[in-house]
Amino acid sequence: MRIKLLLLAAALIFVSNLTYSFDSTRVTFGEAMDALEAEEYETAVDLFTKYLKISSGHDEGYYQRGNAYYELKQYDKALTDYSWAYNMGFQKDEVMFFRMGMIYKNNKDYMTALEYFKLASEIDKKYTQAFLEMGNLALLAEDYSKASEYYNKALSLDPTYPEVFFSLGEINTRSANYGDAVTNYEKAIELDSANPKYYYSLGMAYNSLKDTANTIKFLSKSLKIDPGYGLAYYGLATVYSSLGDYPKTIENYTKAINSKGSGLMPYFLYTERGMVYLKMKELSSAMKDFDFAIKLNVNDTDSYLERGKLLLAAGKDTAAFEDFSKVISLDEQNSQAYAYRGNLYLDRGQIDLAESDLRKAVTYNPNDTLALFQLGNVLYAKDDFQNALNYYIKALNINPKYSAVFENRGICYYNLGFYKLAATDFESAMKYNPELTAKLQPLYIDAKSR
């Protein structure tokens, strides 16, 4: 009986082991690797996860699952697995360190990224991508000497690496060596003629050299390769704007706005297009763009400022005042906003508040002619004609054709008894703005006769 029980127990143990060996949830490392190598990354993640449940101490298992996550662009999970692998002793794979560096770089943790790129280059001293990325980090830090050192190291390892020539061109561009930038961008294109970024950068280098024909040529080539390359549309918009071709400027800003992943913030494009609509006197379209830019970015000072000017011109002083105040709350040194708000205070008869704003405007921008003019008007309103004159003179030194300043300075001279000077100013005011003739002609005749 005892023998039968032992045999039964043995049989049960055998059956139990047999069942376990055929457990459908059990996965081998090889099966998971097969899925990874077949680029079936989601399946690979699932298989590595099952594998690690029974082999939690296998460092390479975490590393390879990290690779699957990396390919799926699930970078936080990839970094977690790479860190597990590293802490368990998996410390001799340059690809892992490079990828960890890229993740930290994308997370803007540049110091940690640099450490991992260095580890990658120490394991593989011919790892050109690692040297390229170290150069890119130095470029971000504006350490152009160090960036050049890393890029040239990468180039010594691979003289046909187009991205290195492109990066050297970026150093040249940032250093305002546009001729050298053209040379390096052209070398990048010789090695890789299908990269729109290279043509765009070459076009913008020519733009800095004032070579409009080549600017348009290479920006257009960039768009032939990738019709959705928003930066090239933006580049063309700036070129056509400088040429005064506003319809083409609007066309290219619109295409840049409609391009996904243009590399530019959408609100900025709406603000820029709104500025062009202003030049075209299409005020309704400009207002719509500024409104939309503000919806996209409630801290867009440029759109608040320009919308405020439009509202002011439309007689909507209260709304304009709110926009100028918003600009000041976002940028306490915005001279234009202080000048316009100071002007509104002056119109309301709030002289002290007007003077405070206008003095701030002149402090932050001594060449702000509007602020100088309006500050002169504040002092004029206080009957301080002599000091008012000083600000009118400063404004005219900057803008010698400012008719409103000639008008008010002429009145100051008249009140101070300098009639010949007053007559000369009234004459200049009418010359630069004939619409003032009906108003100033009687004063001019009177001053001339004294």
C-alpha positions as CSV (number, residue, x, y, z in Angstrom):
1,M,0.0,0.0,0.0
2,R,2.9,2.3,0.9
3,I,4.5,1.6,-2.5
4,K,1.3,2.4,-4.3
5,L,1.0,5.8,-2.5
6,L,4.6,6.6,-3.4
7,L,4.0,5.7,-7.0
8,L,0.8,7.8,-7.1
9,A,2.7,10.7,-5.6
10,A,5.5,10.3,-8.1
11,A,2.9,10.2,-10.9
12,L,1.2,13.4,-9.6
13,I,4.6,15.1,-9.5
14,F,5.3,14.0,-13.1
15,V,1.9,15.2,-14.3
16,S,2.4,18.5,-12.5
17,N,5.8,19.1,-14.1
18,L,4.5,18.1,-17.5
19,T,1.6,20.6,-17.2
20,Y,4.0,23.3,-16.2
21,S,6.4,22.6,-19.0
22,F,3.6,23.2,-21.5
23,D,2.2,26.3,-19.8
24,S,1.0,28.7,-22.6
25,T,2.1,31.7,-20.7
26,R,5.7,30.6,-20.6
27,V,8.0,32.4,-23.1
28,T,11.6,31.9,-24.0
29,F,14.1,34.7,-24.5
30,G,14.6,33.5,-28.1
31,E,10.9,33.8,-28.9
32,A,10.9,37.4,-27.7
33,M,14.0,38.2,-29.7
34,D,12.5,36.7,-32.8
35,A,9.6,39.1,-32.5
36,L,12.0,42.0,-31.9
37,E,14.2,41.2,-34.9
38,A,11.0,40.8,-37.0
39,E,10.2,44.4,-36.0
40,E,7.0,43.2,-34.3
41,Y,7.6,45.6,-31.4
42,E,4.3,45.4,-29.6
43,T,4.5,41.6,-29.7
44,A,8.1,41.8,-28.5
45,V,7.1,43.9,-25.5
46,D,4.4,41.4,-24.6
47,L,6.7,38.4,-24.9
48,F,9.6,40.1,-23.0
49,T,7.2,41.0,-20.3
50,K,6.0,37.4,-19.9
51,Y,9.6,36.2,-20.1
52,L,10.7,38.6,-17.3
53,K,8.0,37.3,-15.0
54,I,9.9,34.0,-14.7
55,S,13.4,35.4,-15.4
56,S,13.4,38.8,-13.6
57,G,17.1,38.7,-13.0
58,H,18.1,38.6,-16.7
59,D,19.6,42.0,-17.4
60,E,19.5,41.6,-21.2
61,G,15.8,40.9,-21.1
62,Y,15.2,44.4,-19.7
63,Y,17.6,45.8,-22.3
64,Q,15.9,44.2,-25.2
65,R,12.4,45.1,-24.0
66,G,13.8,48.7,-23.7
67,N,14.8,48.4,-27.3
68,A,11.2,47.4,-28.3
69,Y,9.8,50.3,-26.3
70,Y,12.3,52.7,-27.9
71,E,11.2,51.6,-31.4
72,L,7.6,52.2,-30.3
73,K,8.6,55.7,-29.2
74,Q,7.6,54.9,-25.7
75,Y,10.7,56.6,-24.4
76,D,9.9,56.8,-20.7
77,K,9.4,53.0,-20.6
78,A,12.5,52.4,-22.6
79,L,14.5,54.5,-20.2
80,T,13.1,52.6,-17.2
81,D,14.1,49.3,-18.8
82,Y,17.5,50.5,-19.8
83,S,18.1,51.8,-16.2
84,W,17.1,48.4,-14.8
85,A,19.5,46.6,-17.2
86,Y,22.3,49.1,-16.3
87,N,21.8,48.7,-12.5
88,M,21.8,44.9,-12.9
89,G,25.2,45.0,-14.6
90,F,24.4,45.4,-18.3
91,Q,26.9,48.1,-19.0
92,K,28.8,47.4,-22.1
93,D,26.4,48.2,-24.9
94,E,27.1,51.5,-26.7
95,V,23.6,51.5,-28.4
96,M,21.9,51.4,-25.0
97,F,23.9,54.3,-23.8
98,F,23.4,56.3,-27.0
99,R,19.7,55.8,-26.8
100,M,19.6,56.8,-23.2
101,G,21.5,59.9,-24.2
102,M,18.9,60.7,-26.9
103,I,16.0,60.3,-24.4
104,Y,17.7,62.6,-21.9
105,K,18.4,65.1,-24.7
106,N,14.8,65.1,-25.8
107,N,13.8,65.7,-22.2
108,K,16.2,68.6,-22.2
109,D,18.4,67.1,-19.6
110,Y,21.5,67.9,-21.6
111,M,24.2,67.2,-18.9
112,T,22.9,63.7,-18.3
113,A,22.6,63.2,-22.1
114,L,26.2,64.2,-22.5
115,E,27.3,61.6,-19.9
116,Y,25.6,58.8,-21.8
117,F,26.9,59.9,-25.2
118,K,30.4,59.9,-23.7
119,L,29.9,56.4,-22.3
120,A,28.8,55.2,-25.8
121,S,31.9,56.7,-27.4
122,E,34.1,55.1,-24.8
123,I,32.8,51.7,-25.6
124,D,32.9,52.2,-29.3
125,K,35.6,54.8,-30.1
126,K,34.3,55.0,-33.7
127,Y,30.7,55.7,-32.9
128,T,30.2,58.7,-35.2
129,Q,26.6,59.3,-34.1
130,A,27.7,59.8,-30.5
131,F,30.3,62.4,-31.5
132,L,27.7,64.1,-33.7
133,E,25.2,64.3,-30.8
134,M,27.9,65.6,-28.4
135,G,28.6,68.3,-31.0
136,N,24.8,69.1,-31.1
137,L,24.8,69.5,-27.4
138,A,27.7,71.9,-27.5
139,L,25.9,73.8,-30.3
140,L,22.9,74.1,-28.1
141,A,25.1,75.5,-25.4
142,E,26.6,78.0,-28.0
143,D,30.1,76.5,-27.4
144,Y,31.0,76.6,-31.1
145,S,34.6,75.6,-30.5
146,K,33.7,72.4,-28.7
147,A,30.9,71.7,-31.2
148,S,33.5,72.0,-34.1
149,E,35.8,69.6,-32.2
150,Y,33.1,66.9,-31.9
151,Y,31.9,67.4,-35.5
152,N,35.4,67.2,-36.9
153,K,36.0,64.0,-34.9
154,A,32.8,62.5,-36.4
155,L,34.0,63.6,-39.8
156,S,37.4,62.0,-39.3
157,L,35.5,58.7,-38.6
158,D,33.1,59.1,-41.5
159,P,34.0,61.7,-44.2
160,T,30.7,61.0,-46.0
161,Y,28.4,61.7,-43.1
162,P,26.0,64.5,-44.5
163,E,24.6,65.4,-41.1
164,V,28.0,66.4,-39.9
165,F,28.5,68.9,-42.8
166,F,25.0,70.2,-42.1
167,S,25.9,70.7,-38.4
168,L,29.1,72.5,-39.4
169,G,27.0,74.7,-41.5
170,E,24.8,75.5,-38.5
171,I,27.9,76.7,-36.6
172,N,28.8,78.9,-39.6
173,T,25.3,80.3,-39.7
174,R,25.2,81.1,-36.0
175,S,28.6,82.7,-36.3
176,A,27.4,84.8,-39.3
177,N,29.9,83.1,-41.6
178,Y,27.3,82.6,-44.3
179,G,29.8,81.9,-47.1
180,D,31.2,78.9,-45.2
181,A,27.7,77.9,-44.3
182,V,26.8,77.7,-48.0
183,T,29.9,75.5,-48.6
184,N,29.0,73.1,-45.8
185,Y,25.3,72.9,-46.7
186,E,26.2,72.2,-50.3
187,K,28.5,69.3,-49.2
188,A,25.6,67.9,-47.1
189,I,23.4,68.0,-50.2
190,E,26.0,66.3,-52.4
191,L,26.0,63.4,-49.9
192,D,22.2,63.4,-49.4
193,S,20.1,65.2,-52.0
194,A,16.8,64.1,-50.6
195,N,16.8,65.9,-47.3
196,P,14.6,69.1,-47.3
197,K,16.3,70.5,-44.2
198,Y,19.6,70.9,-46.1
199,Y,18.0,72.8,-48.9
200,Y,16.0,75.0,-46.5
201,S,19.2,75.9,-44.6
202,L,21.1,76.6,-47.8
203,G,18.3,78.9,-48.9
204,M,18.3,80.8,-45.7
205,A,22.1,81.1,-45.8
206,Y,21.7,82.7,-49.2
207,N,19.0,84.9,-47.8
208,S,21.5,86.2,-45.2
209,L,23.9,86.9,-48.1
210,K,21.1,89.0,-49.7
211,D,21.0,86.6,-52.7
212,T,17.3,86.5,-53.2
213,A,17.3,84.4,-56.4
214,N,19.2,81.5,-54.7
215,T,17.1,81.9,-51.6
216,I,13.9,81.3,-53.5
217,K,15.5,78.5,-55.6
218,F,16.7,76.4,-52.7
219,L,13.6,77.0,-50.5
220,S,11.5,75.9,-53.5
221,K,13.7,72.7,-53.9
222,S,13.1,71.9,-50.3
223,L,9.3,72.0,-50.9
224,K,9.7,69.8,-54.0
225,I,11.1,67.1,-51.8
226,D,8.6,67.7,-49.0
227,P,5.5,69.8,-49.9
228,G,4.6,69.9,-46.2
229,Y,7.9,71.4,-45.0
230,G,6.5,74.4,-43.2
231,L,9.8,76.1,-42.4
232,A,10.4,76.5,-46.1
233,Y,7.0,78.2,-46.6
234,Y,7.9,80.5,-43.7
235,G,11.3,81.3,-45.3
236,L,9.6,82.1,-48.6
237,A,7.1,84.3,-46.8
238,T,9.9,86.4,-45.2
239,V,11.6,86.8,-48.6
240,Y,8.4,87.9,-50.4
241,S,7.6,90.2,-47.5
242,S,11.0,91.9,-47.9
243,L,10.3,92.3,-51.6
244,G,7.0,93.9,-50.8
245,D,5.1,91.1,-52.6
246,Y,2.4,90.8,-49.9
247,P,0.0,88.5,-51.8
248,K,2.8,85.8,-52.1
249,T,3.7,86.5,-48.5
250,I,0.2,85.7,-47.3
251,E,0.1,82.7,-49.6
252,N,3.2,81.2,-48.0
253,Y,2.2,82.1,-44.4
254,T,-1.0,80.3,-45.0
255,K,0.7,77.2,-46.4
256,A,3.1,77.3,-43.3
257,I,0.0,77.4,-41.0
258,N,-1.5,74.5,-42.8
259,S,1.7,72.4,-42.7
260,K,1.7,70.0,-39.8
261,G,4.9,69.8,-37.7
262,S,6.3,72.9,-39.4
263,G,8.7,73.5,-36.6
264,L,7.1,76.9,-35.9
265,M,4.5,77.8,-33.2
266,P,1.1,78.3,-35.0
267,Y,0.3,81.4,-33.0
268,F,3.5,83.0,-34.2
269,L,2.5,82.4,-37.9
270,Y,-0.9,83.9,-37.3
271,T,0.7,87.0,-35.7
272,E,3.2,87.3,-38.6
273,R,0.4,87.0,-41.2
274,G,-1.7,89.5,-39.3
275,M,1.2,92.0,-39.6
276,V,1.2,91.5,-43.4
277,Y,-2.5,92.1,-43.5
278,L,-1.9,95.4,-41.7
279,K,0.5,96.4,-44.4
280,M,-2.1,95.5,-47.0
281,K,-4.7,97.6,-45.1
282,E,-6.8,94.5,-44.8
283,L,-7.7,95.3,-41.2
284,S,-10.5,92.8,-40.7
285,S,-8.2,89.9,-41.7
286,A,-5.5,91.3,-39.5
287,M,-7.8,91.5,-36.5
288,K,-9.0,87.9,-37.1
289,D,-5.4,86.6,-37.1
290,F,-4.5,88.5,-34.0
291,D,-7.6,87.2,-32.3
292,F,-6.7,83.6,-33.3
293,A,-3.1,84.0,-32.2
294,I,-4.2,85.1,-28.8
295,K,-6.6,82.1,-28.5
296,L,-3.6,79.8,-29.3
297,N,-1.3,81.7,-26.9
298,V,-2.8,83.9,-24.2
299,N,0.7,85.3,-23.6
300,D,1.3,86.5,-27.2
301,T,2.4,90.1,-26.5
302,D,2.9,91.0,-30.2
303,S,-0.8,90.1,-31.1
304,Y,-2.1,92.0,-28.0
305,L,-0.1,95.1,-29.0
306,E,-1.1,95.0,-32.7
307,R,-4.8,94.3,-31.8
308,G,-4.7,97.2,-29.4
309,K,-3.5,99.5,-32.1
310,L,-6.3,98.3,-34.4
311,L,-8.9,98.8,-31.7
312,L,-7.5,102.3,-31.0
313,A,-7.8,103.2,-34.6
314,A,-11.4,101.9,-34.6
315,G,-12.2,104.2,-31.7
316,K,-12.6,101.3,-29.2
317,D,-10.4,102.9,-26.6
318,T,-11.5,100.8,-23.6
319,A,-10.7,97.5,-25.4
320,A,-7.4,99.0,-26.7
321,F,-6.5,100.1,-23.1
322,E,-7.1,96.5,-21.9
323,D,-4.8,95.1,-24.6
324,F,-2.0,97.6,-23.9
325,S,-2.3,96.8,-20.2
326,K,-2.1,93.1,-20.9
327,V,1.1,93.6,-22.9
328,I,2.6,95.5,-19.9
329,S,1.6,92.7,-17.5
330,L,3.5,90.2,-19.7
331,D,6.4,92.5,-20.6
332,E,7.1,95.2,-18.1
333,Q,9.7,96.8,-20.5
334,N,7.5,97.1,-23.6
335,S,8.0,100.7,-24.6
336,Q,5.2,100.7,-27.2
337,A,2.6,99.5,-24.9
338,Y,3.5,102.2,-22.3
339,A,3.5,104.8,-25.1
340,Y,0.0,103.9,-26.3
341,R,-1.5,103.5,-22.9
342,G,0.1,106.8,-21.8
343,N,-1.6,108.4,-24.8
344,L,-5.0,107.0,-23.7
345,Y,-4.4,108.3,-20.2
346,L,-3.6,111.7,-21.7
347,D,-6.9,111.6,-23.7
348,R,-8.7,110.9,-20.5
349,G,-7.1,113.8,-18.8
350,Q,-5.2,111.6,-16.4
351,I,-2.1,113.6,-16.8
352,D,0.0,112.1,-14.0
353,L,-0.7,108.5,-15.1
354,A,0.1,109.5,-18.7
355,E,3.4,111.0,-17.7
356,S,4.3,107.9,-15.6
357,D,3.7,105.6,-18.6
358,L,5.4,107.8,-21.1
359,R,8.5,108.3,-19.0
360,K,8.7,104.5,-18.7
361,A,8.4,104.2,-22.5
362,V,11.3,106.6,-23.0
363,T,13.4,104.8,-20.4
364,Y,13.0,101.5,-22.1
365,N,13.4,102.9,-25.6
366,P,14.9,106.4,-25.8
367,N,14.2,106.4,-29.6
368,D,10.4,105.8,-29.3
369,T,9.2,108.8,-31.2
370,L,5.6,108.3,-30.2
371,A,6.5,108.3,-26.5
372,L,8.8,111.4,-26.9
373,F,6.0,113.2,-28.8
374,Q,3.3,112.3,-26.2
375,L,5.6,113.1,-23.3
376,G,6.1,116.5,-24.9
377,N,2.3,116.8,-25.1
378,V,1.9,115.9,-21.4
379,L,4.3,118.7,-20.5
380,Y,2.6,121.0,-22.9
381,A,-0.7,120.3,-21.1
382,K,1.0,121.3,-17.9
383,D,2.0,124.6,-19.6
384,D,5.7,123.5,-19.3
385,F,6.5,124.7,-22.8
386,Q,10.2,124.7,-22.5
387,N,10.5,121.1,-21.4
388,A,7.9,120.1,-23.9
389,L,10.1,121.6,-26.6
390,N,13.0,119.4,-25.5
391,Y,11.0,116.2,-26.2
392,Y,9.6,117.5,-29.5
393,I,13.2,118.2,-30.6
394,K,14.3,114.7,-29.6
395,A,11.4,113.2,-31.6
396,L,12.2,115.2,-34.7
397,N,15.9,114.3,-34.5
398,I,14.8,110.7,-34.9
399,N,11.9,111.3,-37.4
400,P,12.5,114.6,-39.2
401,K,9.2,114.3,-41.1
402,Y,6.9,113.9,-38.1
403,S,4.2,116.5,-39.0
404,A,2.3,116.3,-35.7
405,V,5.5,117.1,-33.8
406,F,6.1,120.1,-36.0
407,E,2.6,121.3,-35.3
408,N,2.9,121.0,-31.6
409,R,6.4,122.4,-31.4
410,G,5.2,125.3,-33.5
411,I,2.5,126.0,-31.0
412,C,5.0,125.9,-28.2
413,Y,7.3,128.4,-30.0
414,Y,4.2,130.6,-30.6
415,N,3.3,130.6,-26.9
416,L,6.9,131.3,-25.9
417,G,6.9,134.3,-28.4
418,F,9.3,132.7,-30.9
419,Y,7.1,133.5,-33.9
420,K,9.6,133.0,-36.7
421,L,10.4,129.5,-35.4
422,A,6.7,128.9,-35.0
423,A,6.0,129.9,-38.6
424,T,8.8,127.6,-39.8
425,D,7.4,124.7,-37.9
426,F,3.8,125.3,-39.1
427,E,5.2,125.4,-42.7
428,S,7.0,122.0,-42.2
429,A,3.9,120.5,-40.6
430,M,1.8,121.5,-43.7
431,K,4.5,120.3,-46.0
432,Y,4.6,116.8,-44.6
433,N,0.9,116.5,-44.0
434,P,-1.2,118.8,-46.4
435,E,-4.3,117.9,-44.5
436,L,-3.2,120.2,-41.7
437,T,-3.2,123.2,-44.0
438,A,-6.8,124.4,-43.2
439,K,-6.0,124.2,-39.5
440,L,-2.5,125.7,-39.5
441,Q,-2.6,128.3,-42.3
442,P,-4.2,131.0,-40.1
443,L,-1.6,130.4,-37.4
444,Y,1.2,130.4,-39.9
445,I,0.0,133.7,-41.4
446,D,-0.3,135.3,-37.9
447,A,3.1,134.0,-36.8
448,K,4.7,135.2,-40.0
449,S,3.3,138.7,-39.5
450,R,4.7,139.2,-36.0
